[in-house]
Amino acid sequence: MCGAIAADVGVSLLVVANALRLLRATSEAPTPKDGKRVGDRMAEYALAHGH
């Protein structure tokens, strides 16, 4: 029983650490040269091609 609790706590710590790493990476990401996000470019492309 103690092993299962330790494994659960360990996995929870890994999940939290990974989430914090992802949050830090997105806040430090450089902006594109044209200032547009990828989703904006994809939307423009789709609208320009009749989708």
Stockholm file with secondary structure:
# STOCKHOLM 1.0

chainA/1-51         MCGAIAADVGVSLLVVANALRLLRATSEAPTPKDGKRVGDRMAEYALAHGH
#=GR chainA/1-51 SS CHHHHHHHHHHHHHHHHHHHHHHHHHHSCCCCTTSCCHHHHHHHHHHHTTC
#=GC SS_cons        CHHHHHHHHHHHHHHHHHHHHHHHHHHSCCCCTTSCCHHHHHHHHHHHTTC
//
